[in-house]
């Protein structure tokens, strides 16, 4: 077989494709041109080495379009074969677990070095440093030899952690990924030196930013039939600028720096890099961008070379500049362009490292039913299995609160083994029960009490299942990692299985479930290399490991609406390219501070500089901005403050503004005008739809639907806010209490009432002595039982303690006068001609030796004044009327000696009801007239009719749409029929 010779010139060989080229397509076009009339089988002898799986797939798809023929061999950089056996790389989880063990021991000995919450982050940072050191062939001795005389304090702390790197177990000689790649490359180079391959070898698409890749690129370029194809090579950069890129500290953030480093290693100059193929690009735009991206200082270069660019409007005709007022407008503008591409048959791609922007764009596209093809996928920790696993890990730390329990019960993967419907019904009922009973921290007794009220066949086994995982799994102390992982998986499967006798439910189903199971199995496999973990540390570990995985969307995305990260964009082609989020912090991404070594130390040690990522991002920008149609978008503000435009966008606009002779300002204005057109469309899409303002409601239901029984506590509301009575008593709507109820004034009132009533009843029955110690003991028992917040218990106990002496003096007088004491006594009185009943539950009813009633009501706030009682707050006056007309329970009608509010607030006092000015008979007559008035068909239940304080919120303000109307608006009286929701 004759040798295939693609290259006739001696090596080393470097080729390039300019920015804007469709790299995979032009790679194959150049290969076909060089193959010429070679027999078809010769193509199969060509070996192409690429750096991403996505690029390999793209090359295959191009071949699949035809004509039929043999394919070249396409290998990945990370899958190269060499004859010498090299062990696989160590698991990333295992390496971090080993480091966590060492760091944990260090923090136990020196807890001031770092918080334990940073265990995984420290281990991850050290693992990446160790991996990088091995890939760049840097030893601990190299780092120890650094000059750190001016950083002695920080360096001493950093060294305590860096020493850990040398303690990592290496018994099985499993290398880290970068070290293994370096071994493979060095072994392969040695084999090539001994027996160079005679077939063509083309390494394409890599920039050589890593040490091992850089070595391989040099070796391939020197092979007899080897060549390196550089993506986005700037053929317009002058020799003098190339020479400025020799120093990494000043040149590494330039897009062409890595190519300069490669050329220096090969002894080549930029003129030795030859074009690979005729690429479809914009030469004039490439020259403009090349000048804008020059290393600083650039102003004099712009002045000297700018006039030679020619007219600038033609090369920028396909460029649109979006300067959106905020992230939402930017995302919507991008979504509109992507939608337009989908409708017109174009392929449009959004390129951005800003994942927040991609999520907003994806959400905006859903309104038109478009699912973009997002190359980044979805983080595993945000998928249903990932969320469930993270929530389950929290159960090891403490029993769940009501919020966390219901979040688990409502999870779409919980109780999927069988009877999912009854499970959801019980969950709904449990939530209402916990809200109603104010149980922010429920226990097994609360679940049992709830189940006793249910009549569903699944209730008992469901309660057993719930109590099994909710209240028996907490183990916050140190536990071996192997045990933790096994318990974690078993507990997650228990929740997913539900009450089914066996199985794992739907937890491990679908792609995300398979990925989650793979992570858990890998964690279990590597767990022997870990240490003991507290529940909180394990939760942080599990969440961090789940966060490293991503899952592709299982639904079929739109084939022409694409979202790419910067890495994917290097090997793709699209009709419309949108560079989104062009602000500092996104383009380029903010560099993460290295907790161990600064820039100079990294350079001296031979490690990669932080500017490497900036340079790669600059290279991505230079390539993408040269596409056929380009959008450059940014938001002028984010949620916090004004944003700073990307340095490259800033340079480009400044350069255009400074070239009026070439039409630069006009070209920039045209770019912004095209962007303004789309922002105008955004305003049209986002413009609110005008809707009529809701009137102030005053519904008038038919008399038959109106309540015929009210409580004395309703009367104040009926006078002040009748609409609340309509919603509560006619519509039967109740405000839902929050799950995590705060210790508010209402709860303080309930608890204080309970404590005082318990004490008074005990004194009356002779079980409790009328002493300060007995009172405070009773208060403490009630608070400890009913109030789960330690701070609230202490505060409320202190308040009652402060009022204890005052209350006991009054109680002695009340007990001395009372023959009998009743608490929580219910009474009713009826207006027979109206068929209307008024009910009351008195806090306390005392009978004296003369058979008279003494009514008392406890108030933890300020008791109503005499004037308030005469007009609105008629609770005690109405209770007195009930006592004289019908009596409380079996007491029968009796005269009322007094009715008193006992104020237990900050300034304790007793406020008597004005029985002299408002005798019970008169009060009852007035109430009868009030009840008769509310049975008139034309009287409406007006919202907020006579509020005492205009800014006081009501439970039904949202239902009445308060805010769309004012309290001064005239009521909108609307008679209603018996058919719910219909006007008469």
Secondary structure by P-SEA (a helix, b strand, c coil): ccccccccccccbbbbbccccaaaaaaaaaaaaaaccccccccccbbbbbccaaaaaaaaaaaacccccccccccccccccccccccccccaaaaaaaaaaaaaaaaaaccccccccaaaaaaaaaaaaaaaaaaacccaaaaaacccccaaaaaaaaaaaaaaaaacccccccccaaaaaaaaaaaaaaaaaacccccbbbbcccccccaaaaaaaaaaaaccbbbbbbccccccccaaaaaaaccccccccccaaaaaaaaaaaccccccccccccccccaaaaaaaaaaacccccaaaaaaccccccccccccccbbbbbcccaaaaaaaaaaaaaaaaaabbbbbbbcccaaaaaaaaaaaccccccccccccccccccaaaaaaaaaaacccccccaaaaaaaaaccccccccaaaaaaaaaaaaaaaaaaaccccccaaaaaaaaaaccccaaaaaaaaaaaccccccccccccaaaaaaaaaaaaaaaaacccccccccccccaaaaaaaaaaaaaaaaccccccccaaaaaaaaaaaaaaccccccccccccbbbbcccccccccccbbbbcccccccccccccccccccaaaaaaacccccaaaaaaaaaaaaaaaaccbbbbbbbcccccccccccaaaaaaaaaaaaccccaaaaaaaaaaaaaaaaaaaaaaaacccccccccccccccccccccccccccaaaaaaccaaaaaaccccbbbbbccccccccaaaaaaaaaaaaaaaaaaaaaccccccaaaaaaaaaaaaacccccaaaaaaaaaaaaaaaaaaaaaaaaaaaaccccccbbbbbbbcccccbbbbbbbcbbbbccccbbbbbbbbccccccccccccccaaaaaaaaaaaccccccccbbbbccccccccccbbbbbbcccccccaaaaaaaaaaaaaaaaccccccccccccccccccccccccccccccccccccbbbbbcccccccc
